[in-house]
Amino acid sequence: MSDTARMPENGLRIMLVDDESPFIDALAKRLTRRGIKVSRALSGDEALERLAAGESPEVVVLDVKMPGMDGIQALELIKHRHPLVEVIMLTGHATVESAIQGMKLGAFDYLMKPCDLDELIRKASEAGAMRR
């Protein structure tokens, strides 16, 4: 059994926000197999609507590059409206500037696509524990 399999991720609630539906569907399936409760949103607007409607993930995994509202804008609004929700930024197009901006706006961490699943789970578990 790997260290990750022993991690207390059961019960962890994550919202995946990315405009690439096949990516979040595949990631959601892998996270669900690990005992993590996963919801999906295909845009920053959809994520904010779900949060406003009462969905309560502990951690939002948020893509930076999305059409319409980008991840930095969504991060800013999520942290303003739902300050207890931790946000992990995820991108295939990282720049030092966007990473710094995301951290200044309250992101818990910043990971590059494709990220290692075990690393994502570890970071999400840490973020969830911080929220609790």
Legacy VTK file of the C-alpha trace (Angstrom):
# vtk DataFile Version 3.0
C-alpha trace
ASCII
DATASET POLYDATA
POINTS 132 float
0.000 0.000 0.000
1.427 3.369 -0.957
1.600 6.336 1.390
-1.167 7.986 -0.611
-3.515 5.055 -0.083
-3.135 5.579 3.688
-3.821 9.307 3.497
-7.056 10.429 5.140
-8.636 11.647 1.915
-11.962 9.845 2.465
-14.651 12.436 2.845
-12.577 15.127 1.140
-14.792 17.223 -1.138
-13.187 18.681 -4.272
-14.644 20.759 -7.084
-12.746 20.487 -10.375
-13.032 23.575 -12.577
-11.671 23.317 -16.112
-13.094 24.003 -19.570
-11.636 20.703 -20.849
-14.431 18.236 -20.081
-12.468 15.046 -20.967
-9.669 16.150 -18.614
-11.915 16.748 -15.601
-13.983 13.617 -16.312
-10.841 11.458 -16.280
-9.440 13.206 -13.207
-12.781 12.965 -11.388
-12.931 9.227 -12.041
-9.419 8.721 -10.635
-10.119 10.857 -7.555
-13.465 9.147 -6.898
-11.709 5.766 -6.875
-9.582 7.138 -4.031
-12.660 7.932 -1.926
-12.789 11.647 -2.726
-16.147 13.297 -3.393
-15.830 15.199 -6.668
-18.013 17.748 -8.411
-17.268 19.385 -11.747
-17.689 22.811 -13.308
-16.727 23.726 -16.863
-16.154 27.437 -16.156
-15.433 29.915 -13.399
-19.006 31.188 -13.714
-20.428 27.701 -13.240
-18.202 27.122 -10.192
-19.384 30.379 -8.616
-23.023 29.493 -9.341
-22.603 26.088 -7.680
-20.935 27.655 -4.637
-23.672 30.295 -4.384
-26.294 27.518 -4.575
-24.799 25.890 -1.496
-22.325 23.371 -2.851
-19.556 23.185 -0.281
-16.301 21.681 -1.493
-13.364 22.016 0.841
-11.026 22.493 -2.107
-11.493 23.907 -5.606
-8.945 22.757 -8.192
-9.066 25.601 -10.676
-7.579 25.815 -14.170
-5.939 29.162 -14.904
-6.579 29.341 -18.674
-10.302 29.233 -19.477
-12.409 31.197 -21.935
-14.522 33.960 -20.443
-13.627 34.297 -16.765
-10.088 33.003 -16.330
-8.837 31.174 -13.258
-7.274 34.251 -11.652
-10.586 36.142 -11.854
-12.479 33.095 -10.557
-9.969 32.693 -7.699
-10.440 36.298 -6.653
-14.238 35.948 -6.588
-14.198 32.561 -4.846
-11.901 33.837 -2.087
-14.005 37.004 -1.698
-17.393 35.246 -1.586
-16.345 31.929 0.010
-13.185 32.647 2.008
-13.086 29.237 3.702
-12.818 27.359 0.401
-9.206 26.541 -0.409
-8.134 26.841 -4.056
-5.380 24.980 -5.866
-4.493 26.525 -9.218
-3.779 24.062 -12.024
-2.405 25.004 -15.413
-0.493 23.839 -18.411
0.499 27.431 -19.152
2.130 28.571 -15.936
3.982 31.808 -15.746
5.803 33.185 -12.775
3.494 36.206 -12.868
0.270 34.182 -12.723
1.658 31.970 -9.944
2.629 35.007 -7.867
-0.704 36.695 -8.551
-2.613 33.535 -7.616
-0.727 33.137 -4.357
-1.273 36.817 -3.488
-5.009 36.349 -4.082
-5.109 33.447 -1.649
-4.467 30.289 -3.665
-3.329 27.417 -1.451
-0.918 26.137 -4.094
-0.130 26.083 -7.792
0.440 22.888 -9.813
1.424 22.282 -13.434
-0.557 20.078 -15.844
-0.157 17.250 -16.136
0.256 16.960 -12.398
0.986 13.792 -10.514
-2.262 12.423 -9.040
-0.620 11.588 -5.719
0.764 15.128 -5.465
-2.652 16.633 -6.233
-4.297 14.428 -3.591
-1.606 15.327 -1.048
-2.029 19.056 -1.691
-5.836 18.797 -1.634
-5.730 16.821 1.626
-3.458 19.476 3.166
-5.781 22.241 1.935
-8.839 20.398 3.263
-7.167 19.916 6.647
-6.317 23.626 6.763
-9.960 24.490 6.084
-11.173 22.201 8.856
LINES 1 133
132 0 1 2 3 4 5 6 7 8 9 10 11 12 13 14 15 16 17 18 19 20 21 22 23 24 25 26 27 28 29 30 31 32 33 34 35 36 37 38 39 40 41 42 43 44 45 46 47 48 49 50 51 52 53 54 55 56 57 58 59 60 61 62 63 64 65 66 67 68 69 70 71 72 73 74 75 76 77 78 79 80 81 82 83 84 85 86 87 88 89 90 91 92 93 94 95 96 97 98 99 100 101 102 103 104 105 106 107 108 109 110 111 112 113 114 115 116 117 118 119 120 121 122 123 124 125 126 127 128 129 130 131
